Amino acid sequence: MVGPDQSTEPESKSPPLDLNGCWEGTEQDHGGEGTLWINFVQNGRKLTRSTTGAISFSNGQGAHGSLSGSANATKFHVGHSSHGCNVTFHGAPASDGDLIGHFNFNCPKSGIHTHFKGTFDLASDPDGCK
């Protein structure tokens, strides 16, 4: 029996994370630390194709472009997949308010022939992505 303080609403009914705006920080790949930013453009649960991101890997190579995906009440994923490129970011809020998660970057078409995998830690930047 459910008491008056217990919710019977499934997680899907909870509002999604509010990710709108710029999140900047670091990525950790097999070679060390690099940088990452994602500027989320959100419409409800949808992270629209106007979402953009840029990553600089530990070896100095980098890429930027549009991303899209979705968010629910506890996590998000965005990515880009086309013509031999597969780029994904999966994350969730940490206890300090940052976004933490993991990424997969495999896009030889971009000129980056190394398959990068790693983790990220991003903080909200009210001044916008740089």
CYANA upper distance limits for C-alpha pairs under 8 A (distance plus 0.5 A):
  2 VAL  CA      6 GLN  CA      6.56
  2 VAL  CA      7 SER  CA      8.31
  2 VAL  CA      8 THR  CA      8.11
  9 GLU  CA     13 LYS  CA      6.77
  9 GLU  CA     14 SER  CA      8.18
 10 PRO  CA     14 SER  CA      7.81
 11 GLU  CA     73 ALA  CA      7.34
 12 SER  CA     72 ASN  CA      7.53
 12 SER  CA     73 ALA  CA      7.98
 14 SER  CA     72 ASN  CA      8.18
 14 SER  CA     73 ALA  CA      6.31
 15 PRO  CA     72 ASN  CA      7.49
 15 PRO  CA     73 ALA  CA      6.16
 16 PRO  CA     44 GLY  CA      7.31
 16 PRO  CA     45 ARG  CA      6.19
 16 PRO  CA     71 ALA  CA      6.24
 16 PRO  CA     72 ASN  CA      4.70
 16 PRO  CA     73 ALA  CA      4.63
 16 PRO  CA     74 THR  CA      7.82
 17 LEU  CA     71 ALA  CA      6.74
 17 LEU  CA     72 ASN  CA      6.51
 17 LEU  CA     73 ALA  CA      5.60
 17 LEU  CA     74 THR  CA      7.08
 17 LEU  CA     75 LYS  CA      7.72
 17 LEU  CA     76 PHE  CA      8.39
 18 ASP  CA     42 GLN  CA      8.37
 19 LEU  CA     40 PHE  CA      6.58
 19 LEU  CA     41 VAL  CA      8.25
 19 LEU  CA     42 GLN  CA      7.45
 20 ASN  CA     39 ASN  CA      7.82
 20 ASN  CA     40 PHE  CA      5.41
 20 ASN  CA     41 VAL  CA      5.82
 20 ASN  CA     42 GLN  CA      6.08
 21 GLY  CA     39 ASN  CA      5.73
 21 GLY  CA     40 PHE  CA      5.65
 21 GLY  CA     41 VAL  CA      7.11
 21 GLY  CA    124 SER  CA      8.03
 21 GLY  CA    125 ASP  CA      8.14
 21 GLY  CA    126 PRO  CA      7.86
 21 GLY  CA    128 GLY  CA      7.54
 22 CYS  CA     37 TRP  CA      7.53
 22 CYS  CA     38 ILE  CA      6.37
 22 CYS  CA     39 ASN  CA      4.68
 22 CYS  CA     40 PHE  CA      6.82
 22 CYS  CA    124 SER  CA      6.44
 22 CYS  CA    125 ASP  CA      5.94
 22 CYS  CA    126 PRO  CA      7.35
 22 CYS  CA    127 ASP  CA      8.45
 22 CYS  CA    128 GLY  CA      5.75
 22 CYS  CA    129 CYS  CA      5.85
 23 TRP  CA     37 TRP  CA      6.06
 23 TRP  CA     38 ILE  CA      5.90
 23 TRP  CA     39 ASN  CA      6.71
 23 TRP  CA     40 PHE  CA      8.36
 23 TRP  CA    122 LEU  CA      5.96
 23 TRP  CA    123 ALA  CA      5.68
 23 TRP  CA    124 SER  CA      4.84
 23 TRP  CA    125 ASP  CA      6.05
 23 TRP  CA    129 CYS  CA      7.67
 24 GLU  CA     35 THR  CA      8.30
 24 GLU  CA     36 LEU  CA      6.41
 24 GLU  CA     37 TRP  CA      4.71
 24 GLU  CA     38 ILE  CA      7.08
 24 GLU  CA    122 LEU  CA      5.37
 24 GLU  CA    123 ALA  CA      5.94
 24 GLU  CA    124 SER  CA      6.98
 24 GLU  CA    125 ASP  CA      7.03
 24 GLU  CA    129 CYS  CA      7.41
 25 GLY  CA     35 THR  CA      6.37
 25 GLY  CA     36 LEU  CA      6.00
 25 GLY  CA     37 TRP  CA      6.81
 25 GLY  CA    120 PHE  CA      7.90
 25 GLY  CA    121 ASP  CA      6.22
 25 GLY  CA    122 LEU  CA      4.80
 25 GLY  CA    123 ALA  CA      6.60
 26 THR  CA     33 GLU  CA      7.18
 26 THR  CA     34 GLY  CA      6.14
 26 THR  CA     35 THR  CA      4.79
 26 THR  CA     36 LEU  CA      5.94
 26 THR  CA    120 PHE  CA      6.18
 26 THR  CA    121 ASP  CA      6.10
 26 THR  CA    122 LEU  CA      7.04
 27 GLU  CA     33 GLU  CA      6.21
 27 GLU  CA     34 GLY  CA      5.57
 27 GLU  CA     35 THR  CA      5.91
 27 GLU  CA     36 LEU  CA      6.54
 27 GLU  CA     55 ILE  CA      8.46
 27 GLU  CA     57 PHE  CA      7.95
 27 GLU  CA    118 GLY  CA      7.34
 27 GLU  CA    119 THR  CA      6.12
 27 GLU  CA    120 PHE  CA      4.74
 27 GLU  CA    121 ASP  CA      7.09
 28 GLN  CA     32 GLY  CA      6.06
 28 GLN  CA     33 GLU  CA      5.04
 28 GLN  CA     34 GLY  CA      6.73
 28 GLN  CA     58 SER  CA      8.12
 28 GLN  CA    118 GLY  CA      5.88
 28 GLN  CA    119 THR  CA      5.75
 28 GLN  CA    120 PHE  CA      6.69
 29 ASP  CA     33 GLU  CA      6.83
 29 ASP  CA     34 GLY  CA      8.05
 29 ASP  CA     57 PHE  CA      7.58
 29 ASP  CA     58 SER  CA      7.26
 29 ASP  CA    116 PHE  CA      6.96
 29 ASP  CA    117 LYS  CA      6.33
 29 ASP  CA    118 GLY  CA      4.94
 29 ASP  CA    119 THR  CA      7.30
 30 HIS  CA    116 PHE  CA      7.78
 30 HIS  CA    117 LYS  CA      7.65
 30 HIS  CA    118 GLY  CA      7.42
 31 GLY  CA     58 SER  CA      6.10
 31 GLY  CA     59 ASN  CA      7.33
 32 GLY  CA     58 SER  CA      5.71
 33 GLU  CA     57 PHE  CA      7.51
 33 GLU  CA     58 SER  CA      5.55
 34 GLY  CA     55 ILE  CA      7.97
 34 GLY  CA     56 SER  CA      5.86
 34 GLY  CA     57 PHE  CA      5.14
 34 GLY  CA     58 SER  CA      5.12
 34 GLY  CA     60 GLY  CA      8.32
 35 THR  CA     55 ILE  CA      6.24
 35 THR  CA     56 SER  CA      5.63
 35 THR  CA     57 PHE  CA      7.24
 36 LEU  CA     53 GLY  CA      7.87
 36 LEU  CA     54 ALA  CA      6.21
 36 LEU  CA     55 ILE  CA      4.88
 36 LEU  CA     56 SER  CA      6.88
 36 LEU  CA    120 PHE  CA      8.19
 36 LEU  CA    122 LEU  CA      8.15
 37 TRP  CA     53 GLY  CA      5.97
 37 TRP  CA     54 ALA  CA      6.00
 37 TRP  CA     55 ILE  CA      7.14
 37 TRP  CA    122 LEU  CA      7.83
 37 TRP  CA    129 CYS  CA      7.23
 38 ILE  CA     51 THR  CA      7.75
 38 ILE  CA     52 THR  CA      6.29
 38 ILE  CA     53 GLY  CA      4.69
 38 ILE  CA     54 ALA  CA      7.17
 38 ILE  CA    129 CYS  CA      8.16
 39 ASN  CA     51 THR  CA      6.12
 39 ASN  CA     52 THR  CA      5.81
 39 ASN  CA     53 GLY  CA      6.59
 39 ASN  CA    128 GLY  CA      8.42
 39 ASN  CA    129 CYS  CA      7.23
 40 PHE  CA     47 LEU  CA      7.10
 40 PHE  CA     48 THR  CA      8.35
 40 PHE  CA     50 SER  CA      8.20
 40 PHE  CA     51 THR  CA      5.20
 40 PHE  CA     52 THR  CA      7.27
 41 VAL  CA     47 LEU  CA      6.29
 41 VAL  CA     48 THR  CA      6.27
 41 VAL  CA     49 ARG  CA      8.34
 41 VAL  CA     50 SER  CA      6.43
 41 VAL  CA     51 THR  CA      5.44
 42 GLN  CA     46 LYS  CA      6.29
 42 GLN  CA     47 LEU  CA      5.04
 42 GLN  CA     48 THR  CA      6.41
 42 GLN  CA     51 THR  CA      8.32
 43 ASN  CA     47 LEU  CA      6.88
 43 ASN  CA     48 THR  CA      7.42
 45 ARG  CA     70 SER  CA      5.91
 45 ARG  CA     71 ALA  CA      5.51
 45 ARG  CA     72 ASN  CA      6.59
 46 LYS  CA     68 SER  CA      8.29
 46 LYS  CA     69 GLY  CA      6.65
 46 LYS  CA     70 SER  CA      5.03
 46 LYS  CA     71 ALA  CA      6.98
 47 LEU  CA     51 THR  CA      7.09
 47 LEU  CA     68 SER  CA      5.78
 47 LEU  CA     69 GLY  CA      5.41
 47 LEU  CA     70 SER  CA      5.50
 47 LEU  CA     71 ALA  CA      7.51
 47 LEU  CA     78 VAL  CA      7.75
 48 THR  CA     67 LEU  CA      8.01
 48 THR  CA     68 SER  CA      5.59
 48 THR  CA     69 GLY  CA      7.25
 49 ARG  CA     66 SER  CA      6.57
 49 ARG  CA     67 LEU  CA      6.11
 49 ARG  CA     68 SER  CA      5.25
 50 SER  CA     66 SER  CA      6.96
 50 SER  CA     67 LEU  CA      7.76
 50 SER  CA     68 SER  CA      8.02
 51 THR  CA     66 SER  CA      6.24
 51 THR  CA     67 LEU  CA      5.82
 51 THR  CA     68 SER  CA      6.66
 52 THR  CA     64 HIS  CA      7.90
 52 THR  CA     65 GLY  CA      6.06
 52 THR  CA     66 SER  CA      4.84
 52 THR  CA     67 LEU  CA      6.02
 53 GLY  CA     64 HIS  CA      6.04
 53 GLY  CA     65 GLY  CA      6.23
 53 GLY  CA     66 SER  CA      6.93
 53 GLY  CA     67 LEU  CA      7.47
 54 ALA  CA     62 GLY  CA      7.82
 54 ALA  CA     63 ALA  CA      6.22
 54 ALA  CA     64 HIS  CA      4.55
 54 ALA  CA     65 GLY  CA      7.14
 55 ILE  CA     62 GLY  CA      5.88
 55 ILE  CA     63 ALA  CA      6.07
 55 ILE  CA     64 HIS  CA      6.87
 56 SER  CA     60 GLY  CA      6.58
 56 SER  CA     61 GLN  CA      6.27
 56 SER  CA     62 GLY  CA      4.61
 56 SER  CA     63 ALA  CA      7.21
 57 PHE  CA     61 GLN  CA      6.00
 57 PHE  CA     62 GLY  CA      6.32
 61 GLN  CA    112 ILE  CA      7.63
 62 GLY  CA    112 ILE  CA      8.37
 63 ALA  CA    110 SER  CA      7.91
 66 SER  CA     80 HIS  CA      7.61
 67 LEU  CA     78 VAL  CA      6.34
 67 LEU  CA     79 GLY  CA      5.46
 67 LEU  CA     80 HIS  CA      5.78
 68 SER  CA     78 VAL  CA      5.50
 68 SER  CA     79 GLY  CA      6.12
 68 SER  CA     80 HIS  CA      7.28
 69 GLY  CA     76 PHE  CA      8.09
 69 GLY  CA     77 HIS  CA      6.06
 69 GLY  CA     78 VAL  CA      4.66
 69 GLY  CA     79 GLY  CA      6.84
 70 SER  CA     76 PHE  CA      6.26
 70 SER  CA     77 HIS  CA      6.24
 70 SER  CA     78 VAL  CA      7.05
 71 ALA  CA     75 LYS  CA      6.31
 71 ALA  CA     76 PHE  CA      4.62
 71 ALA  CA     77 HIS  CA      7.03
 72 ASN  CA     76 PHE  CA      6.88
 74 THR  CA     92 ALA  CA      6.66
 74 THR  CA     93 PRO  CA      7.84
 75 LYS  CA     90 HIS  CA      8.03
 75 LYS  CA     91 GLY  CA      6.18
 75 LYS  CA     92 ALA  CA      4.81
 75 LYS  CA     93 PRO  CA      7.66
 76 PHE  CA     90 HIS  CA      6.34
 76 PHE  CA     91 GLY  CA      5.94
 76 PHE  CA     92 ALA  CA      6.70
 77 HIS  CA     88 THR  CA      7.63
 77 HIS  CA     89 PHE  CA      6.00
 77 HIS  CA     90 HIS  CA      4.86
 77 HIS  CA     91 GLY  CA      6.88
 78 VAL  CA     88 THR  CA      6.35
 78 VAL  CA     89 PHE  CA      5.87
 78 VAL  CA     90 HIS  CA      7.24
 79 GLY  CA     86 ASN  CA      7.98
 79 GLY  CA     87 VAL  CA      5.69
 79 GLY  CA     88 THR  CA      4.65
 79 GLY  CA     89 PHE  CA      6.56
 80 HIS  CA     85 CYS  CA      7.78
 80 HIS  CA     86 ASN  CA      6.49
 80 HIS  CA     87 VAL  CA      5.66
 80 HIS  CA     88 THR  CA      7.09
 81 SER  CA     85 CYS  CA      5.82
 81 SER  CA     86 ASN  CA      5.06
 81 SER  CA     87 VAL  CA      6.80
 82 SER  CA     86 ASN  CA      7.37
 83 HIS  CA    109 LYS  CA      8.40
 84 GLY  CA    107 CYS  CA      6.84
 84 GLY  CA    108 PRO  CA      7.79
 84 GLY  CA    109 LYS  CA      7.27
 85 CYS  CA    105 PHE  CA      8.48
 85 CYS  CA    106 ASN  CA      6.37
 85 CYS  CA    107 CYS  CA      4.63
 85 CYS  CA    108 PRO  CA      7.44
 85 CYS  CA    109 LYS  CA      7.21
 86 ASN  CA    104 ASN  CA      8.08
 86 ASN  CA    105 PHE  CA      6.71
 86 ASN  CA    106 ASN  CA      5.79
 86 ASN  CA    107 CYS  CA      6.53
 87 VAL  CA    103 PHE  CA      7.96
 87 VAL  CA    104 ASN  CA      6.13
 87 VAL  CA    105 PHE  CA      5.05
 87 VAL  CA    106 ASN  CA      6.65
 87 VAL  CA    107 CYS  CA      7.78
 88 THR  CA    103 PHE  CA      5.97
 88 THR  CA    104 ASN  CA      5.78
 88 THR  CA    105 PHE  CA      7.15
 89 PHE  CA    101 GLY  CA      7.70
 89 PHE  CA    102 HIS  CA      6.44
 89 PHE  CA    103 PHE  CA      4.91
 89 PHE  CA    104 ASN  CA      7.22
 90 HIS  CA    101 GLY  CA      6.03
 90 HIS  CA    102 HIS  CA      6.08
 90 HIS  CA    103 PHE  CA      6.85
 91 GLY  CA     99 LEU  CA      6.80
 91 GLY  CA    100 ILE  CA      5.82
 91 GLY  CA    101 GLY  CA      4.44
 91 GLY  CA    102 HIS  CA      6.97
 92 ALA  CA     99 LEU  CA      5.97
 92 ALA  CA    100 ILE  CA      6.19
 92 ALA  CA    101 GLY  CA      6.85
 93 PRO  CA     97 GLY  CA      6.28
 93 PRO  CA     98 ASP  CA      6.18
 93 PRO  CA     99 LEU  CA      4.99
 93 PRO  CA    100 ILE  CA      6.70
 94 ALA  CA     98 ASP  CA      5.85
 94 ALA  CA     99 LEU  CA      6.34
 94 ALA  CA    100 ILE  CA      6.69
 97 GLY  CA    123 ALA  CA      7.84
 98 ASP  CA    121 ASP  CA      7.02
 98 ASP  CA    122 LEU  CA      5.95
 98 ASP  CA    123 ALA  CA      5.20
 98 ASP  CA    124 SER  CA      7.51
 99 LEU  CA    120 PHE  CA      8.33
 99 LEU  CA    121 ASP  CA      6.19
 99 LEU  CA    122 LEU  CA      5.54
 99 LEU  CA    123 ALA  CA      6.95
100 ILE  CA    119 THR  CA      7.88
100 ILE  CA    120 PHE  CA      6.00
100 ILE  CA    121 ASP  CA      5.05
100 ILE  CA    122 LEU  CA      6.93
101 GLY  CA    119 THR  CA      6.04
101 GLY  CA    120 PHE  CA      5.96
101 GLY  CA    121 ASP  CA      7.43
102 HIS  CA    117 LYS  CA      7.99
102 HIS  CA    118 GLY  CA      6.04
102 HIS  CA    119 THR  CA      4.55
102 HIS  CA    120 PHE  CA      6.39
103 PHE  CA    117 LYS  CA      6.16
103 PHE  CA    118 GLY  CA      5.97
103 PHE  CA    119 THR  CA      6.45
103 PHE  CA    120 PHE  CA      7.88
104 ASN  CA    115 HIS  CA      8.22
104 ASN  CA    116 PHE  CA      6.52
104 ASN  CA    117 LYS  CA      5.04
104 ASN  CA    118 GLY  CA      7.28
105 PHE  CA    115 HIS  CA      6.41
105 PHE  CA    116 PHE  CA      5.54
105 PHE  CA    117 LYS  CA      6.69
106 ASN  CA    113 HIS  CA      8.20
106 ASN  CA    114 THR  CA      7.69
106 ASN  CA    115 HIS  CA      5.29
106 ASN  CA    116 PHE  CA      7.00
107 CYS  CA    111 GLY  CA      8.06
107 CYS  CA    112 ILE  CA      6.94
107 CYS  CA    113 HIS  CA      7.37
107 CYS  CA    115 HIS  CA      7.92
108 PRO  CA    112 ILE  CA      5.67
108 PRO  CA    113 HIS  CA      5.06
108 PRO  CA    114 THR  CA      7.93
109 LYS  CA    113 HIS  CA      8.46
125 ASP  CA    129 CYS  CA      7.53
